[in-house]
Amino acid sequence: MLKRALGYTYEETSNKYECGVLTERKVTTKEVVPDTTAQIFWLKNRKPQEWRDKREVNNNIEFESDNFIEALKGQVKETFADSGDIVEE
């Protein structure tokens, strides 16, 4: 996986036959470019706390008002009243 993520070179050999006899052998050096998907996979598995997609978020919110729900309902009613929509209780 690391090799694929960083890119690499390799040699490819091709043979040419005429009448069943090897007439030409050609060795070519080819390059594989780095693969971003392999890089992402490598990072997520090596350091999952830093590179994973899903982040842990602390949702412990403390409200100053004990009557938060009622205040929120009031804001919703005001918003709908301003837009002309009917709000039922």
Number of C-alpha atoms within 10 A of each C-alpha: 11 14 13 16 19 14 15 13 11 10 9 10 10 9 10 11 10 8 6 7 8 10 10 10 11 9 10 11 9 11 11 13 12 15 15 13 10 17 16 13 16 17 15 15 11 10 10 13 12 10 15 13 9 8 9 7 6 6 6 6 6 7 8 7 9 9 9 11 10 11 12 11 12 11 12 13 17 13 13 12 12 10 9 9 10 9 11 5 4
